[in-house]
């Protein structure tokens, strides 16, 4: 009931994203039901029906990935202070988010079932003069348990992915495992949020010539007030999305050891901590090279052939190569995005390039994987366009629906990840505006980030697409 109330009271933008999830679920459910119809009308071709069902895993994975991205940007299920007091802790919010995702995808699956029954003529008669009767098995009874099982795949997979991704984690133990240095730095960073300006007057601390605290009286061990240079440096780094230097923070010394400081310090850190440098580029490059090598080997060796979506026929190992290539691009996406941010800050950067580069480095873990998946989808679309033959009857409506579904979900996932990154840097943007940064500079930095990503990923996508099309065009 609470999930329904949160779903109903969401903003229009959130409702639009949920509607897109339901639409994607409806398209995937219709493809699965069409596979069932083909199996009913062609009982002797079991291998062909199994192959069609195997190809449906591609739009199913794209739909689940999109539903996960929408769940991560849902403001109604985001942890906020005070919710645990009314019984809405991290586990409860995770359950609500998974339930909301299951509701959205279940609505889409029901719409797919209604459309499938309508095209079969089970509801109001055969539409379109029976044009869809050939692949929907309109003259045969529909096994309802099999249809419901196929329709339950998308809600079950999407809700399970959301539950596993948004499951609560103990951040205090994670901070404790990083070591005493990080624990002390986190303690000094979070403790400054609880002090007031009057603490300086009460303790009477002053700053020494080297930036260390000096007591003003006998037995005074109060905190030191940072110098103006340290405060300016800390404000600049916070505006760029980096942690403040150690000298720019002020807090009383912890009474216990590093472990006690990490466990006893209140969790008042911002929800967008600096993310580590992604190290997935070697693995992604290895998977990409392995996929291209498998495709090249498959084009020169005779073997079993299969029909690919869109009509062309090629070696069965090409599918394995394409899969490895897509996974390699998705794995290497965060590291490539992080590298793009570093390149923007090279060669004596100005304020604009520094801000754009730091933004890309911070957002690498969020938008890198969706960007790599979109590049994989674009390379596959380029290959299909090269192999397209208008005289081939295999290019049917189901192939077009699957291609549109995969491409649309990949693009929508990237846009949703960009929305999540914008929500995460809202505090940094507000800090920059308070420091006097013009809004045109923020827009210019966003345009510079988009241009840098396009300059890196567009040539990479075209190169991978040309190499992936060689085995089928040879």
C-alpha positions in Angstrom: 0.0 0.0 0.0 2.8 2.4 0.8 4.5 1.6 -2.5 1.2 2.5 -4.3 0.9 5.8 -2.4 4.5 6.7 -3.2 4.0 5.8 -6.9 0.8 7.9 -7.1 2.3 11.0 -5.4 5.5 11.2 -7.5 6.3 14.1 -9.7 5.5 14.1 -13.5 9.1 13.4 -14.5 9.2 10.3 -12.2 5.9 9.1 -13.6 7.2 9.5 -17.1 10.2 7.3 -16.4 8.0 4.7 -14.8 5.7 4.8 -17.9 8.7 4.2 -20.1 9.6 1.2 -18.0 6.1 -0.1 -18.4 6.3 0.4 -22.2 9.6 -1.4 -22.4 8.2 -4.2 -20.3 5.2 -4.4 -22.7 7.5 -4.7 -25.7 9.6 -7.4 -24.1 6.5 -9.3 -23.0 5.1 -9.2 -26.5 8.3 -10.5 -28.0 8.2 -13.4 -25.5 4.6 -14.2 -26.3 5.4 -14.1 -30.0 8.1 -16.7 -29.4 5.4 -18.8 -27.8 3.1 -18.3 -30.7 5.9 -19.4 -33.1 6.5 -22.5 -31.1 2.8 -23.4 -31.2 2.5 -22.9 -34.9 5.8 -24.7 -35.8 5.9 -27.7 -33.5 8.6 -29.5 -35.6 11.1 -26.7 -35.4 12.2 -26.8 -31.8 15.6 -25.5 -32.4 14.3 -22.4 -34.3 11.9 -21.6 -31.4 14.6 -22.0 -28.8 16.8 -19.7 -30.9 14.1 -17.0 -31.0 13.7 -17.3 -27.2 17.4 -16.9 -26.8 17.4 -13.7 -28.8 14.7 -12.4 -26.5 17.3 -12.2 -23.7 18.8 -9.2 -25.3 15.7 -6.9 -25.0 15.0 -8.5 -21.6 18.4 -7.5 -20.3 18.0 -4.0 -21.8 14.6 -3.6 -20.1 15.9 -4.8 -16.7 18.9 -2.4 -16.9 16.6 0.5 -17.7 14.3 -0.4 -14.8 17.3 -0.5 -12.5 18.4 2.9 -13.6 14.9 4.4 -13.1 14.8 2.8 -9.6 18.1 4.5 -8.6 16.8 7.9 -9.5 13.5 7.6 -7.8 13.3 10.4 -5.1 10.5 8.7 -3.2 12.7 5.8 -2.1 15.8 7.7 -1.4 17.2 7.5 2.2 16.7 10.7 4.1 17.3 11.7 7.7 14.4 10.8 10.0 12.8 8.1 7.9 14.2 5.3 10.1 12.3 6.7 13.1 9.0 6.0 11.4 10.0 2.5 10.2 11.4 3.4 6.8 14.9 2.2 7.1 17.2 1.2 4.2 15.8 -2.3 4.0 12.2 -1.0 3.9 13.1 1.6 1.3 14.8 -1.1 -0.8 11.7 -3.3 -0.6 9.5 -0.4 -1.6 11.7 0.4 -4.6 11.6 -3.3 -5.7 7.8 -3.4 -5.3 7.4 -0.2 -7.3 9.6 -1.7 -10.1 7.6 -4.9 -10.0 4.3 -2.9 -10.3 5.6 -0.9 -13.3 6.9 -4.0 -15.2 3.8 -6.0 -14.3 1.5 -3.4 -15.8 3.6 -3.5 -19.0 3.3 -7.3 -19.1 -0.4 -7.2 -18.7 -0.6 -4.7 -21.6 1.5 -7.1 -23.7 -0.9 -9.9 -22.9 -4.0 -7.8 -23.8 -2.4 -6.8 -27.1 -1.3 -10.4 -27.9 -4.9 -11.6 -27.3 -6.3 -8.8 -29.3 -4.1 -9.6 -32.3 -5.0 -13.3 -32.0 -8.7 -12.4 -32.2 -9.5 -13.8 -28.7 -11.1 -10.6 -27.5 -12.9 -8.7 -30.3 -12.3 -10.7 -33.4 -9.3 -10.9 -35.8 -7.9 -7.4 -36.5 -5.9 -6.3 -39.6 -7.6 -9.0 -41.7 -5.6 -11.7 -39.9 -2.2 -10.4 -40.9 -0.7 -11.4 -37.5 -2.2 -14.9 -37.4 0.8 -16.5 -39.0 3.2 -15.9 -36.1 0.7 -15.7 -33.2 -0.9 -19.2 -33.7 -4.4 -17.7 -33.8 -6.0 -21.0 -34.8 -4.6 -22.9 -31.7 -5.5 -22.6 -28.0 -3.1 -20.5 -26.0 -1.6 -22.3 -23.0 -2.2 -19.8 -20.2 0.4 -21.1 -17.7 3.2 -20.9 -20.3 2.1 -17.4 -21.3 2.0 -16.2 -17.6 5.4 -17.8 -17.0 7.0 -15.9 -19.8 5.3 -12.6 -18.8 6.6 -13.0 -15.2 10.2 -13.1 -16.4 10.5 -9.3 -16.7 8.9 -8.3 -13.4 10.9 -11.0 -11.5 14.2 -10.1 -13.1 13.7 -6.3 -12.7 12.6 -6.5 -9.0 15.4 -8.9 -8.2 18.0 -6.7 -9.8 16.7 -3.6 -7.9 16.7 -5.5 -4.6 20.3 -6.7 -5.1 21.6 -3.3 -6.2 19.9 -1.2 -3.6 20.3 -3.6 -0.7 21.5 -1.8 2.5 25.2 -1.8 3.3 27.0 -1.0 6.5 29.1 2.0 5.6 30.8 2.2 9.0 32.4 -1.2 8.6 33.4 -0.3 5.1 35.1 2.9 6.4 36.8 0.9 9.1 38.2 -1.6 6.6 39.9 1.2 4.6 42.5 1.8 7.3 43.2 4.2 10.1 44.2 7.1 7.9 41.0 7.3 6.0 39.0 6.8 9.2 40.7 9.7 10.9 40.2 11.9 7.8 36.5 11.0 7.7 36.3 11.8 11.4 37.8 15.2 11.0 35.6 15.9 7.9 32.3 14.9 9.5 33.0 16.5 12.9 33.3 20.0 11.4 29.6 20.0 10.5 28.7 19.9 14.2 30.8 22.8 15.3 29.6 26.4 15.4 31.4 29.7 15.0 31.3 30.3 18.7 33.7 27.4 19.3 36.6 29.6 18.3 35.7 32.2 20.9 35.1 29.7 23.6 38.4 27.8 23.2 40.4 30.9 22.1 42.6 28.9 19.7 44.8 30.8 17.3 46.7 29.7 14.2 50.4 29.3 14.3 52.8 30.3 11.6 52.9 26.7 10.2 49.1 26.2 10.4 49.1 24.2 13.6 46.9 24.9 16.6 48.4 26.8 19.6 46.6 27.0 22.9 45.8 30.5 24.1 46.1 29.7 27.8 47.4 27.1 30.2 45.9 23.7 29.5 44.0 24.9 26.4 43.8 22.2 23.7 41.0 23.6 21.7 40.7 23.3 17.9 42.6 25.6 15.6 40.9 28.1 13.3 42.1 27.5 9.7 43.7 30.3 7.8 42.1 32.2 5.0 44.3 30.5 2.4 43.3 27.0 3.7 39.6 28.0 3.7 39.8 29.3 0.1 41.6 26.1 -1.0 39.0 24.0 0.7 36.1 25.9 -0.9 37.7 25.6 -4.3 38.2 21.9 -4.0 34.7 21.3 -2.7 33.3 23.3 -5.6 35.3 21.1 -8.0 33.9 18.0 -6.3 37.0 17.0 -4.4 37.5 16.5 -0.6 38.8 19.4 1.4 42.4 19.4 2.5 43.2 18.2 6.0 44.2 21.6 7.2 40.9 23.2 6.0 38.9 21.2 8.5 38.8 21.8 12.3 37.6 19.4 14.9 38.6 18.3 18.4 41.0 15.4 18.6 39.2 12.0 18.9 39.3 10.5 22.3 39.6 6.9 21.1 41.7 5.1 18.4 41.1 5.2 14.7 38.6 2.3 14.8 36.6 4.0 17.5 36.6 7.2 15.5 35.3 5.4 12.4 32.5 3.6 14.3 31.4 6.4 16.7 31.5 9.3 14.2 28.0 10.3 13.0 27.3 9.4 9.3 26.8 13.0 8.1 29.0 12.7 5.0 27.4 13.8 1.8 25.6 11.2 -0.3 28.0 11.8 -3.2 31.5 10.9 -1.9 34.4 11.0 -4.3 34.5 7.7 -6.2 37.8 5.8 -6.7 39.5 5.6 -10.0 37.9 2.8 -12.1 40.4 0.1 -13.0 38.3 -1.9 -15.4 40.0 -0.7 -18.6 42.4 -3.7 -18.9 39.5 -6.2 -18.4 37.3 -4.4 -20.9 40.1 -4.2 -23.5 40.8 -7.9 -23.0 37.1 -8.8 -23.5 36.8 -6.5 -26.5 39.9 -8.0 -28.2 38.7 -11.5 -27.4 35.3 -10.9 -29.0 36.9 -9.4 -32.1 39.3 -12.4 -32.3 36.4 -14.9 -32.0 34.5 -13.2 -34.8 37.5 -13.2 -37.0 38.2 -16.8 -36.4 34.5 -17.7 -36.9 34.5 -16.1 -40.4 37.4 -18.3 -41.6 36.4 -21.6 -40.1 33.4 -23.7 -41.3 30.8 -24.5 -38.7 27.2 -24.4 -37.7 25.3 -21.4 -39.0 22.4 -19.6 -37.4 20.0 -16.9 -38.4 20.7 -13.6 -36.8 18.1 -10.9 -36.1 17.5 -9.0 -39.2 17.9 -11.9 -41.6 21.6 -12.5 -42.3 23.0 -16.0 -41.6 26.5 -16.4 -40.1 28.6 -18.7 -38.0 27.3 -19.5 -34.5 30.6 -18.3 -33.0 29.8 -14.8 -34.2 27.1 -14.5 -31.5 29.7 -15.3 -28.8 32.1 -12.7 -30.3 29.3 -10.1 -30.3 28.5 -10.9 -26.7 32.1 -10.6 -25.6 32.4 -7.3 -27.5 29.4 -5.8 -25.9 30.5 -6.9 -22.4 34.0 -5.5 -23.0 32.6 -2.0 -24.0 30.3 -2.0 -20.9 33.2 -2.9 -18.6 35.6 -0.4 -20.1 33.1 2.4 -20.2 33.8 3.8 -16.6 37.6 3.7 -17.1 37.3 5.4 -20.5 35.0 8.1 -19.1 37.5 8.6 -16.2 40.4 8.8 -18.7 38.4 11.4 -20.7 38.1 13.5 -17.6 41.8 13.3 -17.0 42.6 14.3 -20.5 40.4 17.4 -20.2 42.5 18.5 -17.2 45.9 18.0 -19.0 48.2 20.7 -20.4 47.6 23.7 -18.0 43.8 23.6 -17.7 41.7 26.6 -16.9 38.7 26.8 -14.6 36.3 25.5 -17.2 38.3 22.5 -18.3 39.2 21.7 -14.6 35.5 21.8 -13.7 34.5 19.6 -16.7 37.3 17.1 -16.1 36.5 16.8 -12.4 32.9 16.3 -13.2 33.6 13.5 -15.6 35.9 11.8 -13.2 33.2 11.9 -10.5 30.5 10.6 -12.9 32.6 7.9 -14.5 31.1 5.1 -12.4 27.5 6.2 -13.1 27.5 7.0 -16.8 30.4 4.9 -17.9 28.6 1.5 -18.1 25.4 2.8 -19.8 27.6 4.7 -22.3 29.6 1.6 -23.1 26.3 -0.4 -23.6 25.0 2.3 -25.9 28.2 2.1 -27.9 27.8 -1.7 -28.2 24.2 -1.3 -29.4 25.2 1.4 -31.9 27.9 -0.9 -33.3 25.4 -3.7 -33.7 22.9 -1.3 -35.4 25.7 -0.2 -37.8 26.4 -3.9 -38.6 22.7 -4.6 -39.3 22.5 -1.5 -41.5 25.5 -2.7 -43.5 23.9 -6.2 -43.9 20.4 -4.9 -44.6 18.8 -6.4 -47.7 15.4 -4.9 -48.7 14.5 -8.0 -50.6 15.0 -10.3 -47.6 11.7 -11.2 -46.0 13.3 -11.9 -42.6 13.1 -8.2 -41.8 9.7 -8.3 -40.2 7.8 -6.4 -37.5 9.2 -8.4 -34.6 12.8 -7.7 -35.7 12.0 -4.0 -35.9 10.3 -4.1 -32.5 13.3 -5.8 -30.9 15.8 -3.4 -32.4 13.8 -0.3 -31.4 13.3 -1.8 -27.9 17.0 -2.4 -27.3 18.2 0.9 -28.8 15.5 2.9 -26.9 16.2 1.2 -23.6 20.0 1.8 -23.9 19.5 5.5 -24.8 16.9 5.9 -22.0 19.3 4.3 -19.5 22.1 6.7 -20.4 19.8 9.7 -20.0 18.5 8.4 -16.7 22.1 7.9 -15.5 22.8 11.5 -16.5 19.8 12.6 -14.4 21.2 10.6 -11.5 24.6 12.3 -11.9 22.9 15.7 -12.0 21.0 14.9 -8.8 24.3 13.8 -7.1 26.2 17.0 -8.0 23.3 19.3 -6.9 25.2 20.2 -3.8 28.4 21.0 -5.7 26.4 23.2 -8.2 24.8 25.1 -5.4 28.2 25.6 -3.7 29.6 27.0 -7.0 26.7 29.3 -7.4 27.2 30.6 -3.8 30.8 31.2 -4.6 29.8 33.4 -7.5 30.3 31.1 -10.5 28.1 32.2 -13.4 25.4 29.8 -14.6 26.8 30.1 -18.2 30.1 28.5 -16.9 28.2 25.5 -15.6 26.4 25.0 -18.9 29.6 25.4 -20.8 31.2 22.8 -18.6 28.3 20.4 -19.3 28.7 21.0 -23.0 32.4 20.4 -22.8 31.9 17.1 -21.0 29.4 15.9 -23.7 31.8 17.0 -26.5 34.7 15.2 -24.9 32.7 12.0 -24.5 31.5 12.2 -28.1 35.1 12.8 -29.3 36.3 9.6 -27.6 33.3 7.2 -27.9 32.1 7.9 -31.5 35.4 6.9 -33.2 35.6 3.9 -30.9 32.1 2.8 -31.8 32.7 3.1 -35.5 35.9 1.1 -35.3 34.3 -1.7 -33.3 31.3 -1.7 -35.7 33.5 -2.0 -38.8 35.6 -4.8 -37.3 32.5 -6.7 -36.1 30.8 -6.5 -39.5 33.8 -8.1 -41.3 33.0 -11.7 -40.5 29.5 -11.4 -42.0 30.4 -9.3 -45.0 33.4 -11.6 -46.0 
